[in-house]
């Protein structure tokens, strides 16, 4: 009886592995707005991933394509329109793209409903926080002045330190307490969105990464303020984020 149980367990594990491998071969990842940097970064972890650019599509067309995907990355870009988080009077302090907001807020709602794996980067983190009822600091130098440089003209060399919180998914992924990241933003998370927690901070106390407080009954979710796609693959706060997201997407594909 014991040998039979072991054999059944072995067969189940082999079948599960085969399903996961098959799912990996058919992996489709949506990008809210694609660029060469994001494409190269994801392909650095898995060159076989099919990437689907949703930029500029109508909401209906984008949702239809998103339904064929196994994960979505909300990428960097313009400021979220301040009226989305109750600060209409701050519009003049922002460089926004209302049409992009209109599309991406719809995509966030659809992705959450599908329990699709989600990764947010820079604007993507801010968008996700606002989508879940949070707010943003409109301009860090004015509203939260500090010695930490979050944005500069030489954005490829704008680095600062972050501290990763213990007991978080981010800590589990990157296996590091601290690290250096490159960033390019003048806004930041103010009030947290519903069900979110901060998993990393900059030295001036601004949230640098967000994840679920309790991931049970929810899809994979990770959002970072920095730009991992501009960082070396050896940096623990870069490629491990892509690999963890892709692994979650593989599992989602295998189970759908």
Backbone bond lengths (Angstrom), bond angles and torsions (degrees), N, CA, C in turn:
res aa  C-N    CA-C-N  psi(-1)  N-CA   C-N-CA  omega(-1)  CA-C   N-CA-C  phi
1 X - - - 1.470 - - 1.529 110.23 -
2 X 1.351 116.87 -41.29 1.467 120.85 -179.51 1.528 110.05 -63.62
3 X 1.385 115.97 -41.89 1.462 119.20 179.74 1.524 110.58 -64.04
4 X 1.322 116.51 -38.00 1.473 121.01 178.49 1.525 110.84 -63.62
5 X 1.340 116.88 -42.78 1.467 121.66 179.91 1.520 110.85 -63.82
6 X 1.341 115.06 -41.94 1.460 119.70 179.05 1.517 110.34 -63.23
7 X 1.339 116.03 -41.93 1.459 120.81 179.94 1.517 111.07 -63.57
8 X 1.343 117.40 -42.72 1.468 121.45 178.87 1.528 110.43 -63.11
9 X 1.344 115.66 -43.65 1.467 120.39 178.84 1.530 110.07 -59.85
10 X 1.337 116.25 -43.72 1.454 121.24 -179.19 1.531 110.71 -62.18
11 X 1.332 116.31 -43.72 1.467 121.12 -179.71 1.527 110.56 -62.93
12 X 1.342 116.29 -43.23 1.465 120.87 179.47 1.531 110.56 -61.80
13 X 1.348 115.64 -43.14 1.459 119.28 -179.47 1.519 111.52 -64.92
14 X 1.323 116.72 -40.25 1.466 120.79 178.89 1.525 110.25 -63.83
15 X 1.356 116.15 -43.19 1.463 120.28 179.51 1.526 110.97 -64.59
16 X 1.339 116.42 -41.01 1.469 120.43 179.18 1.521 110.38 -63.85
17 X 1.341 116.06 -41.49 1.462 120.29 178.62 1.515 111.02 -63.99
18 X 1.340 116.66 -41.27 1.458 121.14 179.77 1.523 110.83 -64.17
19 X 1.343 116.60 -40.64 1.470 120.96 178.90 1.522 110.81 -63.96
20 X 1.348 115.80 -41.85 1.461 120.35 -179.90 1.517 110.70 -65.12
21 X 1.340 116.92 -42.46 1.458 120.56 178.45 1.520 111.01 -63.07
22 X 1.320 116.75 -41.48 1.466 121.17 178.41 1.523 109.91 -63.79
23 X 1.333 116.37 -42.03 1.464 120.36 179.27 1.525 110.99 -62.07
24 X 1.349 115.64 -38.55 1.463 120.42 -179.39 1.523 111.04 -63.64
25 X 1.342 116.72 -36.11 1.462 121.15 -178.43 1.529 112.36 -69.10
26 X 1.326 117.59 -20.65 1.461 122.11 -177.80 1.532 111.57 -111.92
27 X 1.314 117.61 25.78 1.455 121.62 -174.25 1.534 111.08 -73.66
28 X 1.343 114.44 127.48 1.456 121.95 177.32 1.533 108.55 -123.18
29 X 1.320 115.98 123.64 1.458 121.58 -178.16 1.519 109.26 -118.57
30 X 1.329 116.24 128.10 1.457 121.40 177.31 1.525 110.00 -87.63
31 X 1.334 115.40 143.21 1.462 122.53 172.27 1.523 107.23 -117.21
32 X 1.320 117.67 128.05 1.465 119.34 -178.79 1.525 110.78 -62.80
33 X 1.318 116.56 -33.33 1.461 122.45 174.79 1.525 107.17 -155.68
34 X 1.313 116.49 108.32 1.463 121.00 -171.38 1.527 111.83 -81.46
35 X 1.332 115.11 151.90 1.464 122.38 169.40 1.524 106.75 -148.81
36 X 1.322 115.68 166.05 1.467 120.45 -177.09 1.522 111.54 -58.70
37 X 1.343 116.62 -38.22 1.464 119.85 -178.78 1.525 112.16 -60.90
38 X 1.335 116.85 -46.56 1.469 120.35 -179.22 1.525 110.81 -67.24
39 X 1.316 116.54 -40.60 1.460 120.37 179.69 1.521 110.69 -62.35
40 X 1.328 116.36 -47.99 1.468 120.20 -179.49 1.523 111.79 -64.39
41 X 1.327 116.22 -37.23 1.466 120.29 -179.10 1.520 111.53 -64.51
42 X 1.320 117.04 -46.09 1.464 120.07 179.29 1.524 110.91 -67.05
43 X 1.319 116.46 -41.94 1.467 119.54 179.88 1.526 112.56 -69.62
44 X 1.317 116.69 -16.96 1.463 120.37 174.21 1.523 110.39 -64.28
45 X 1.326 116.35 -30.61 1.466 121.40 178.99 1.516 112.27 -91.97
46 X 1.343 117.61 -30.76 1.466 121.28 178.91 1.524 108.85 -158.64
47 X 1.332 116.10 104.98 1.463 121.03 -175.85 1.518 112.97 -72.69
48 X 1.346 117.89 -10.65 1.467 120.79 -176.94 1.528 113.18 -89.13
49 X 1.318 117.07 -8.85 1.468 120.51 -177.66 1.526 110.35 -64.26
50 X 1.324 116.40 132.93 1.463 121.98 173.39 1.528 108.31 -88.45
51 X 1.334 116.58 122.94 1.459 121.11 -177.61 1.520 110.18 -103.94
52 X 1.331 115.74 134.33 1.466 122.62 -174.97 1.530 108.22 -118.31
53 X 1.334 116.23 115.19 1.462 121.28 -178.60 1.525 109.71 -87.95
54 X 1.326 116.91 121.12 1.471 121.52 -178.47 1.527 112.82 -98.05
55 X 1.300 116.75 1.86 1.467 121.40 -176.07 1.526 111.47 -58.71
56 X 1.326 115.27 131.23 1.454 120.82 172.54 1.513 115.93 78.27
57 X 1.322 118.25 -0.47 1.459 120.47 179.74 1.531 110.85 -79.00
58 X 1.304 116.00 159.28 1.463 119.43 171.81 1.523 108.25 -69.80
59 X 1.328 118.66 152.99 1.471 119.93 179.33 1.518 112.89 -53.64
60 X 1.322 117.63 -41.89 1.470 120.07 -178.71 1.522 111.33 -64.02
61 X 1.328 116.83 -44.44 1.469 120.47 179.42 1.523 110.93 -65.73
62 X 1.333 116.44 -40.74 1.459 120.30 -178.72 1.529 111.19 -65.95
63 X 1.321 117.30 -42.22 1.466 120.83 179.21 1.523 110.57 -64.52
64 X 1.325 116.23 -38.79 1.462 119.99 178.26 1.522 110.54 -61.55
65 X 1.327 117.16 -43.96 1.471 120.77 177.84 1.521 111.39 -68.17
66 X 1.344 116.05 -40.60 1.462 119.87 -179.34 1.527 110.99 -59.45
67 X 1.310 116.83 -33.83 1.466 121.45 -179.90 1.522 112.58 -64.68
68 X 1.343 117.09 -16.13 1.466 121.27 178.07 1.520 112.17 -95.29
69 X 1.335 116.50 -0.66 1.463 120.96 -174.13 1.525 112.24 -102.51
70 X 1.330 115.05 165.03 1.466 122.08 -177.31 1.525 113.40 -112.28
71 X 1.328 115.46 3.76 1.457 120.75 178.34 1.514 108.57 -179.86
72 X 1.334 116.62 161.88 1.466 120.45 178.25 1.520 110.53 -139.59
73 X 1.342 115.11 139.57 1.460 122.29 174.88 1.524 107.74 -110.88
74 X 1.318 116.62 120.83 1.459 122.07 172.99 1.526 107.29 -91.11
75 X 1.321 115.93 112.62 1.459 121.71 -167.91 1.528 112.44 -92.93
76 X 1.325 115.47 178.99 1.450 121.82 -178.22 1.520 112.87 -75.16
77 X 1.345 115.79 173.52 1.455 119.85 179.37 1.509 112.21 151.70
78 X 1.333 116.06 -146.44 1.453 122.73 -173.14 1.532 112.94 -67.34
79 X 1.333 114.88 166.28 1.464 121.40 177.12 1.526 110.67 -67.64
80 X 1.315 115.60 145.96 1.460 120.54 170.02 1.527 108.40 -68.76
81 X 1.329 116.52 136.64 1.465 120.85 -179.88 1.534 110.03 -57.30
82 X 1.348 119.23 123.04 1.467 122.11 -174.83 1.526 115.55 -56.04
83 X 1.329 117.46 -29.10 1.462 118.70 179.70 1.521 111.72 -64.12
84 X 1.334 117.12 -19.50 1.464 121.26 177.72 1.528 111.48 -65.82
85 X 1.334 116.40 -22.90 1.466 118.83 179.46 1.527 112.01 -127.68
86 X 1.344 114.30 30.75 1.460 119.91 169.36 1.505 116.37 78.35
87 X 1.358 118.69 22.26 1.458 120.84 -179.93 1.530 110.75 -126.12
88 X 1.317 115.72 53.90 1.463 121.53 -176.50 1.522 112.34 -54.95
89 X 1.314 117.76 -35.48 1.467 121.54 -177.67 1.522 112.42 -68.23
90 X 1.324 117.76 -11.74 1.471 121.02 -179.97 1.527 112.89 -92.66
91 X 1.319 117.17 5.80 1.467 120.82 -174.97 1.524 112.32 -54.98
92 X 1.339 117.41 -39.40 1.462 121.22 -176.88 1.529 112.39 -66.77
93 X 1.320 116.60 -17.22 1.476 119.64 -179.67 1.526 112.34 -91.36
94 X 1.328 116.72 8.92 1.465 120.85 -174.99 1.520 111.52 -126.38
95 X 1.318 114.53 159.39 1.461 122.05 169.97 1.522 106.39 -118.75
96 X 1.321 115.00 97.81 1.463 120.79 -169.79 1.528 111.88 -110.49
97 X 1.327 114.01 169.86 1.460 122.42 177.10 1.528 106.90 -137.58
98 X 1.334 117.72 86.73 1.467 120.78 -174.66 1.518 114.35 -56.34
99 X 1.331 118.29 -36.82 1.466 119.94 -179.56 1.521 111.14 -67.19
100 X 1.334 116.52 -37.00 1.468 119.21 176.31 1.525 110.06 -66.02
101 X 1.322 117.08 -42.52 1.463 120.30 176.49 1.524 111.04 -56.82
102 X 1.328 116.26 -46.80 1.465 120.53 -176.99 1.525 111.04 -57.07
103 X 1.325 116.16 -42.77 1.461 120.24 179.31 1.519 111.13 -69.41
104 X 1.318 117.06 -47.93 1.462 119.73 -170.56 1.524 113.22 -73.38
105 X 1.312 118.76 -30.38 1.470 119.20 174.68 1.529 110.43 -65.27
106 X 1.330 116.67 -36.77 1.469 120.56 174.74 1.531 110.23 -63.97
107 X 1.336 116.39 -42.54 1.463 120.56 -179.25 1.532 111.70 -65.29
108 X 1.332 116.94 -37.42 1.467 119.62 177.34 1.524 110.21 -61.64
109 X 1.316 116.30 -47.21 1.470 119.82 -179.46 1.525 111.01 -60.03
110 X 1.326 116.44 -43.02 1.458 120.45 -179.81 1.528 111.03 -66.48
111 X 1.320 117.21 -43.37 1.464 121.02 -178.94 1.524 111.11 -63.53
112 X 1.334 116.99 -41.00 1.463 120.37 178.53 1.528 110.69 -65.75
113 X 1.316 116.25 -40.18 1.464 120.00 178.63 1.523 111.24 -63.83
114 X 1.333 116.88 -37.76 1.463 121.88 179.01 1.526 112.49 -77.00
115 X 1.349 116.78 -11.64 1.470 122.62 -171.72 1.525 110.23 57.91
116 X 1.332 114.11 37.89 1.455 122.68 -179.68 1.530 109.52 -75.10
117 X 1.326 119.56 139.52 1.463 120.40 173.75 1.531 110.80 -56.58
118 X 1.327 115.86 132.25 1.466 122.36 -175.26 1.520 109.78 -124.98
119 X 1.323 115.74 134.26 1.459 122.33 172.28 1.520 107.46 -129.07
120 X 1.344 117.27 125.62 1.459 121.79 178.14 1.515 110.60 -112.76
121 X 1.326 116.50 138.09 1.463 121.90 -179.22 1.526 109.25 -129.43
122 X 1.323 116.44 125.55 1.464 125.12 177.93 1.534 110.34 53.78
123 X 1.321 119.28 -109.20 1.470 120.88 175.59 1.526 110.10 -50.98
124 X 1.351 115.75 -35.89 1.458 119.95 -179.53 1.516 112.66 -57.92
125 X 1.341 116.84 -38.89 1.469 119.85 177.41 1.527 109.76 -66.07
126 X 1.318 117.03 -44.83 1.458 121.24 -178.70 1.526 111.17 -63.81
127 X 1.322 116.09 -43.33 1.462 121.92 177.52 1.522 111.47 -58.43
128 X 1.325 115.97 -47.18 1.460 120.43 -179.10 1.522 111.33 -64.16
129 X 1.328 116.70 -41.35 1.464 119.95 179.60 1.525 110.86 -62.60
130 X 1.341 116.68 -44.61 1.463 120.31 179.20 1.530 110.36 -66.39
131 X 1.321 117.26 -39.37 1.468 121.14 179.49 1.516 111.78 -58.68
132 X 1.329 116.03 -29.87 1.454 121.00 -178.35 1.526 112.33 -97.93
133 X 1.338 116.12 18.11 1.462 120.78 173.06 1.509 115.47 94.69
134 X 1.327 118.12 7.08 1.459 121.20 179.74 1.521 112.51 -86.50
135 X 1.332 115.90 177.78 1.467 122.05 178.70 1.525 109.71 -127.86
136 X 1.342 114.90 170.96 1.464 121.55 -178.83 1.519 111.06 -126.30
137 X 1.336 115.97 150.14 1.454 121.16 163.99 1.522 106.17 -73.95
138 X 1.317 117.82 127.45 1.463 120.56 -173.17 1.518 112.39 -71.01
139 X 1.329 118.00 -38.14 1.461 120.81 -178.64 1.523 109.32 -149.92
140 X 1.328 116.54 109.97 1.466 120.94 -174.72 1.528 112.88 -57.75
141 X 1.349 120.16 -49.71 1.475 118.83 -177.87 1.518 113.63 -56.74
142 X 1.345 117.03 -32.03 1.466 120.82 -179.65 1.517 112.11 -87.82
143 X 1.332 116.78 -44.27 1.463 121.83 -171.07 1.523 113.85 -92.18
144 X 1.327 117.04 -19.03 1.459 120.70 -178.02 1.533 109.57 -149.73
145 X 1.326 116.90 61.25 1.473 119.62 -175.84 1.530 111.81 -63.57
146 X 1.341 115.37 139.76 1.461 120.68 178.08 1.522 108.58 -161.00
147 X 1.331 116.34 179.01 1.459 120.83 179.38 1.525 112.05 -84.88
148 X 1.331 117.74 -9.04 1.462 120.45 178.26 1.525 109.05 -76.15
149 X 1.324 115.91 128.72 1.459 120.97 179.64 1.528 108.23 -94.90
150 X 1.333 116.02 110.54 1.461 121.05 -179.60 1.527 112.46 -93.77
151 X 1.340 116.48 -18.13 1.454 119.97 179.45 1.515 110.14 -151.61
152 X 1.330 116.44 140.68 1.463 121.46 175.36 1.525 108.69 -149.83
153 X 1.335 116.58 166.62 1.462 120.37 178.80 1.530 110.78 -62.07
154 X 1.320 116.41 -37.07 1.470 121.15 176.79 1.531 108.09 -87.38
155 X 1.347 116.01 68.96 1.463 120.83 -170.02 1.518 113.37 -65.95
156 X 1.328 117.67 -23.46 1.464 119.53 179.71 1.526 111.98 -72.17
157 X 1.320 116.36 -16.54 1.465 120.39 -179.96 1.525 111.64 -122.00
158 X 1.324 116.11 27.95 1.466 120.95 177.56 1.526 108.22 -96.63
159 X 1.324 116.68 93.59 1.460 121.90 -176.38 1.524 110.80 -111.37
160 X 1.311 115.20 148.45 1.462 120.18 169.69 1.527 108.95 -150.64
161 X 1.305 114.35 169.98 1.460 122.55 -173.40 1.528 110.45 -91.25
162 X 1.327 117.30 144.80 1.463 121.39 172.11 1.518 109.78 -130.18
163 X 1.327 115.10 152.54 1.458 121.52 177.24 1.530 108.19 -114.26
164 X 1.331 115.65 126.50 1.461 121.74 -178.99 1.532 109.35 -91.30
165 X 1.323 116.69 133.21 1.456 121.76 -177.73 1.533 111.30 -77.63
166 X 1.314 115.41 141.12 1.470 120.50 176.93 1.527 110.81 -67.70
167 X 1.319 115.95 152.27 1.448 121.27 175.89 1.509 114.41 73.47
168 X 1.328 117.69 18.62 1.458 121.68 -179.15 1.523 110.78 -108.76
169 X 1.323 114.86 160.32 1.460 120.34 174.14 1.516 110.17 -62.24
170 X 1.337 116.69 -38.25 1.465 120.11 179.26 1.526 111.15 -59.39
171 X 1.320 116.39 -42.37 1.473 120.32 178.89 1.528 109.76 -63.07
172 X 1.321 116.60 -41.04 1.462 121.25 178.95 1.525 110.97 -62.78
173 X 1.333 116.32 -36.05 1.462 121.16 -177.81 1.519 112.08 -75.74
174 X 1.325 116.33 -48.89 1.470 119.13 -172.14 1.523 114.17 -90.21
175 X 1.348 117.06 -14.88 1.471 121.11 177.29 1.524 112.01 56.48
176 X 1.333 116.59 36.29 1.460 119.99 -177.55 1.521 110.25 -146.09
177 X 1.338 115.91 145.21 1.465 120.87 177.79 1.525 112.04 -83.96
178 X 1.329 115.95 -30.77 1.460 121.57 -176.17 1.529 109.20 -142.38
179 X 1.313 115.64 169.67 1.451 119.10 177.04 1.511 111.10 -178.21
180 X 1.342 115.02 168.83 1.451 121.92 177.25 1.520 109.17 -106.67
181 X 1.320 116.05 136.73 1.465 120.55 -178.06 1.521 108.94 -131.80
182 X 1.331 115.09 158.05 1.461 119.83 172.78 1.526 108.82 -104.74
183 X 1.318 116.10 138.22 1.461 119.90 -176.19 1.520 110.38 -140.92
184 X 1.318 116.15 165.02 1.457 121.91 178.99 1.527 108.42 -158.00
185 X 1.324 116.21 79.31 1.466 120.28 -176.71 1.522 110.17 -153.07
186 X 1.329 115.68 150.99 1.474 119.74 176.72 1.524 110.93 -117.31
187 X 1.349 117.26 3.35 1.455 121.59 176.36 1.523 109.16 -119.67
188 X 1.324 116.31 164.72 1.466 120.31 -178.00 1.523 110.06 -156.06
189 X 1.306 115.05 162.12 1.463 121.12 176.83 1.525 109.78 -64.40
190 X 1.319 115.94 130.96 1.464 122.78 176.91 1.527 107.96 -105.62
191 X 1.343 117.22 -85.75 1.468 121.04 174.73 1.520 108.56 -86.69
192 X 1.334 115.43 133.09 1.458 120.37 -178.75 1.525 111.70 -70.48
193 X 1.344 114.75 144.82 1.443 120.76 173.06 1.521 111.19 -70.80
194 X 1.321 116.33 166.39 1.458 122.64 -176.39 1.529 111.47 -61.17
195 X 1.325 115.72 134.17 1.468 124.61 175.04 1.523 113.62 70.53
196 X 1.345 117.64 13.28 1.457 120.43 -179.47 1.522 111.87 -103.43
197 X 1.321 115.64 152.98 1.459 123.03 172.15 1.511 108.76 -131.15
198 X 1.335 115.80 157.13 1.464 121.42 176.78 1.517 108.62 -88.14
199 X 1.330 117.03 129.21 1.465 119.94 -179.89 1.524 112.87 -111.54
200 X 1.350 117.82 -3.36 1.470 121.08 173.10 1.525 108.63 -157.32
201 X 1.333 114.96 146.85 1.462 121.49 178.67 1.522 110.28 -127.41
202 X 1.340 116.05 151.90 1.460 120.22 167.29 1.529 108.39 -83.23
203 X 1.319 116.45 171.50 1.465 120.34 -175.52 1.526 112.55 -65.21
204 X 1.335 117.69 -21.40 1.466 120.17 178.69 1.524 112.27 -94.06
205 X 1.344 116.82 13.85 1.458 121.42 172.68 1.517 116.35 85.53
206 X 1.329 117.98 8.37 1.460 119.74 179.33 1.529 110.72 -85.07
207 X 1.326 117.27 142.14 1.463 120.72 178.58 1.525 111.38 -64.46
208 X 1.328 115.80 129.52 1.463 121.08 -179.97 1.523 112.75 -111.75
209 X 1.322 118.27 -14.54 1.466 121.37 177.95 1.525 109.17 -152.43
210 X 1.337 115.50 145.39 1.463 122.00 -179.66 1.525 109.53 -128.87
211 X 1.322 115.83 148.85 1.464 122.02 174.08 1.523 107.73 -153.98
212 X 1.330 116.72 174.13 1.464 120.40 178.03 1.529 111.07 -66.50
213 X 1.324 116.85 142.86 1.467 120.61 169.10 1.523 108.99 -64.24
214 X 1.321 115.18 -47.91 1.472 122.18 178.30 1.531 108.08 -131.95
215 X 1.336 118.03 109.00 1.471 120.49 -175.88 1.528 114.57 -78.56
216 X 1.333 117.63 -2.81 1.471 119.36 -178.29 1.531 110.48 -59.94
217 X 1.326 115.10 137.14 1.460 122.82 179.37 1.523 112.85 64.47
218 X 1.334 117.66 17.33 1.463 121.83 178.40 1.526 109.39 -126.29
219 X 1.309 115.63 162.42 1.450 120.69 175.04 1.518 110.95 -79.82
220 X 1.328 116.38 165.89 1.467 121.91 176.21 1.520 109.30 -58.00
221 X 1.348 116.90 137.46 1.461 121.57 -177.30 1.524 109.23 -147.66
222 X 1.316 115.99 123.21 1.458 121.45 173.58 1.522 107.86 -146.40
223 X 1.334 116.18 134.05 1.457 120.30 178.47 1.522 108.85 -137.13
224 X 1.337 116.48 133.32 1.463 120.92 -179.67 1.521 109.91 -128.66
225 X 1.320 115.89 147.98 1.456 120.91 -179.13 1.533 111.55 -83.15
226 X 1.311 116.74 -23.78 1.474 120.31 -178.07 1.529 111.08 -82.79
227 X 1.337 114.64 179.58 1.464 121.67 -177.69 1.533 110.46 -113.07
228 X 1.326 118.12 86.67 1.467 120.10 -179.57 1.525 112.51 -63.77
229 X 1.338 116.83 -25.18 1.473 120.07 -178.93 1.524 112.39 -71.28
230 X 1.335 117.24 -11.88 1.464 121.45 177.97 1.525 111.97 -103.56
231 X 1.312 116.73 4.57 1.467 120.89 -174.22 1.529 110.88 -107.59
232 X 1.354 117.07 155.28 1.466 120.21 179.74 1.524 111.21 -62.34
233 X 1.327 116.51 148.33 1.460 120.29 -178.10 1.519 112.35 -63.54
234 X 1.346 117.52 -22.00 1.464 120.94 179.81 1.519 112.25 -75.08
235 X 1.321 117.59 -16.14 1.463 120.91 -179.35 1.530 109.05 -70.45
236 X 1.330 118.46 124.33 1.469 120.64 -177.72 1.523 113.74 -64.02
237 X 1.340 117.85 -12.88 1.459 121.38 178.70 1.526 112.12 -100.47
238 X 1.335 115.94 17.34 1.458 120.82 179.00 1.522 111.17 -117.89
239 X 1.331 117.83 -92.86 1.467 121.15 -172.61 1.526 114.83 -59.54
240 X 1.347 119.94 -34.46 1.465 117.86 176.30 1.529 113.50 -56.83
241 X 1.322 116.96 -30.48 1.471 120.09 177.12 1.525 110.67 -65.88
242 X 1.324 116.59 -42.00 1.466 120.05 178.46 1.519 110.78 -65.85
243 X 1.330 116.76 -43.57 1.467 120.08 -177.27 1.526 111.27 -65.21
244 X 1.326 117.42 -41.38 1.470 120.50 179.57 1.524 110.61 -65.13
245 X 1.319 117.09 -42.02 1.457 121.30 178.19 1.532 110.85 -63.78
246 X 1.319 117.31 -44.12 1.468 120.53 179.90 1.524 111.41 -65.92
247 X 1.324 116.89 -37.16 1.461 119.59 177.72 1.528 110.50 -64.38
248 X 1.330 116.72 -41.68 1.465 120.21 176.57 1.527 110.48 -62.75
249 X 1.320 117.19 -36.28 1.461 121.78 179.50 1.525 111.20 -70.16
250 X 1.324 117.30 -36.25 1.466 121.82 176.18 1.525 110.24 -62.63
251 X 1.329 115.70 -45.27 1.468 120.20 179.35 1.524 110.05 -63.63
252 X 1.339 116.61 -42.67 1.471 120.74 177.85 1.526 109.97 -59.01
253 X 1.318 116.87 -43.72 1.462 121.31 -179.68 1.513 111.56 -64.79
254 X 1.319 116.85 -38.07 1.458 120.94 -178.65 1.522 112.26 -68.93
255 X 1.337 116.38 -28.70 1.455 121.12 -174.41 1.525 114.21 -96.86
256 X 1.315 117.78 -12.41 1.475 119.91 -173.73 1.536 110.94 -76.02
